[in-house]
Amino acid sequence: MPESTEYLYWKMLYTPKSVEAAKKAEGEEYDGVFLSCFLNPGLYEAREIVNIPVVGAGETSMLLASTFGHNLAVIVPTSKMIPVAQDNARMYGVDAKVVSWRSLNISVEEILADEKKTTERIVREGKEAVTKDGAEVIVLGCGALPYRNIQKMIGAPVVQPAVVGFKATELMVDLYLTIGLTHSKVLTYSPPPEYSKVS
């Protein structure tokens, strides 16, 4: 398997893996599932076939970022990822809040290999997003992007999807266990016939 979803083909390969992981987690009586990829491969498909909360890093980070400020800027590893992320933002209903999409022009492999170089590029793009684009909040468009001290260096809130998404998963699991709140099975996430017993 590839190490990232920066290509559409690679993203497609991760979708069945995410769905199977969610199915297995529920079968083993886990209380929730967190998909740490910003592009959310398999998120919606997994919600169809399980009852436990399935939380996606991209969806959650974008929705929460919109509560921290009105104008958002999203920084992704490569420009190729922007169209998919834009489509996702429209689906989340936050696209009108995104004032800029910025690319680091480095692969996920390079990100993992050189944190110092990645941090420098994030800070540069983040500062420009604030000063030139009017962004109030920076969303890091990849769960592998470093975040420590970056918020202080940019001077604006920085939402790291893996961190924020994991904390959101804890909240969703708590709501599920205490009051039974989870994703709706009415329309979008209604299960296929072979999983109707799950609903």
C-alpha positions in Angstrom: 0.0 0.0 0.0 1.2 3.6 -0.7 2.0 5.8 2.3 -0.5 8.5 1.4 -3.6 9.4 -0.5 -2.1 12.3 -2.5 -3.1 10.5 -5.8 -6.7 9.6 -6.6 -5.7 6.0 -7.3 -4.0 5.7 -4.0 -7.0 7.3 -2.3 -9.2 4.7 -3.9 -7.0 1.9 -2.6 -7.5 3.1 0.9 -11.3 3.2 0.7 -12.0 -0.6 1.1 -9.3 -0.7 3.8 -11.0 2.0 5.9 -14.4 0.3 5.5 -13.1 -3.1 6.5 -11.3 -1.6 9.5 -14.5 0.0 10.7 -16.4 -3.2 10.2 -13.7 -5.1 12.1 -13.6 -2.5 14.9 -17.4 -2.8 15.5 -17.2 -6.6 15.4 -14.5 -6.5 18.1 -16.7 -4.1 20.2 -14.6 -1.0 19.8 -16.6 2.2 20.6 -15.6 4.3 17.6 -13.3 4.6 14.6 -11.0 7.5 13.6 -9.7 7.9 10.1 -6.7 10.2 10.3 -6.4 11.0 6.6 -7.5 14.6 5.6 -9.1 13.3 2.4 -11.3 10.8 4.4 -11.1 7.7 2.2 -14.0 5.4 3.0 -15.5 7.7 5.7 -19.0 7.8 4.3 -19.0 4.2 3.1 -18.0 3.0 6.6 -20.8 4.9 8.2 -23.3 3.0 6.1 -22.3 -0.4 7.5 -21.6 0.3 11.2 -23.4 2.0 14.1 -20.4 3.2 16.1 -19.2 6.7 15.3 -16.8 6.9 12.4 -14.9 10.2 12.4 -12.8 11.6 9.6 -9.9 14.0 10.2 -10.6 16.2 7.2 -14.3 16.7 7.8 -13.9 17.2 11.5 -11.0 19.6 11.3 -12.7 21.8 8.7 -16.0 22.0 10.6 -14.2 22.8 13.9 -11.9 25.3 12.2 -15.0 27.2 11.0 -15.9 27.8 14.7 -12.5 29.4 15.5 -12.7 32.1 12.8 -14.7 33.2 9.8 -12.0 33.0 7.1 -10.0 29.8 6.7 -6.9 28.9 4.7 -6.0 25.3 4.0 -2.4 24.2 3.4 -2.0 20.9 1.6 1.2 19.0 0.7 0.7 19.2 -3.1 -1.4 21.2 -5.5 -2.9 18.0 -6.8 -4.8 17.5 -3.6 -6.6 20.8 -3.8 -9.5 19.9 -6.1 -10.4 16.9 -4.0 -10.2 18.9 -0.8 -12.3 21.7 -2.4 -15.0 19.2 -3.3 -14.9 17.9 0.3 -15.2 21.4 1.7 -18.3 21.9 -0.4 -19.8 18.7 0.9 -19.1 19.9 4.5 -20.7 23.2 3.8 -17.7 25.3 4.7 -16.3 26.1 1.2 -17.6 29.7 1.5 -15.3 30.3 4.5 -12.1 29.1 2.7 -10.3 32.2 1.4 -7.3 30.4 0.1 -5.9 27.0 -0.7 -2.1 26.8 -0.5 0.4 24.1 -1.4 3.7 23.2 0.2 4.8 21.5 -3.1 6.3 18.6 -1.3 5.2 15.0 -1.2 4.0 13.2 2.0 7.2 11.1 1.8 9.3 14.3 1.9 7.1 15.6 4.8 7.9 12.5 6.8 11.6 12.7 6.0 12.3 16.4 6.8 10.2 18.0 9.5 12.3 21.2 9.6 11.9 21.9 5.9 8.1 21.2 6.2 7.7 23.4 9.2 9.5 26.3 7.5 7.2 26.0 4.4 4.0 25.8 6.6 5.0 28.9 8.5 5.8 30.8 5.3 2.5 29.8 3.6 0.5 30.3 6.8 1.9 33.9 7.3 1.1 34.8 3.7 -2.4 33.3 4.1 -3.0 35.6 7.1 -1.4 38.8 5.7 -2.3 38.5 2.0 -5.5 36.3 2.0 -7.2 37.5 5.1 -7.2 34.1 6.8 -8.1 33.9 10.5 -7.5 30.2 10.9 -5.1 27.8 9.2 -6.1 24.3 8.5 -3.3 21.8 7.9 -4.5 19.6 5.0 -2.7 16.4 6.0 -2.6 14.4 9.1 1.2 13.9 8.7 2.0 17.7 8.8 3.9 18.8 11.9 2.1 21.4 14.2 4.2 22.0 17.3 5.0 25.7 17.8 3.6 26.5 14.3 0.6 28.4 15.7 2.9 30.7 17.7 5.1 31.3 14.7 2.2 32.1 12.4 0.2 34.1 14.9 -3.2 32.6 14.2 -5.0 29.4 15.2 -3.7 26.3 13.5 -5.9 23.2 13.2 -4.0 19.9 12.8 -6.5 17.3 11.5 -5.0 14.3 13.2 -4.9 16.0 16.6 -8.3 17.7 16.4 -9.9 14.7 14.8 -8.7 12.4 17.5 -10.1 14.6 20.3 -13.4 14.9 18.4 -13.5 11.1 18.2 -13.3 11.0 22.0 -16.3 13.4 22.2 -18.3 11.4 19.6 -17.6 8.1 21.4 -18.7 9.7 24.8 -21.9 10.9 23.2 -22.6 7.5 21.7 -22.0 5.6 24.9 -23.9 8.0 27.1 -26.9 9.0 25.0 -26.7 6.8 21.9 -25.9 9.7 19.5 -24.2 8.6 16.2 -24.5 9.2 12.5 -28.1 9.0 11.1 -29.3 6.0 9.2 -32.3 7.8 7.7 -30.9 8.6 4.2 -27.3 9.2 3.4 -25.9 6.5 5.7 -28.7 4.0 5.4 -27.1 0.6 5.0 -27.3 -1.7 1.9 -29.7 -4.7 2.3 -27.0 -7.1 3.4 -26.3 -4.7 6.4 -29.9 -3.7 7.2 -29.7 -5.7 10.4 -27.0 -3.1 11.6 -29.5 -0.2 11.5 
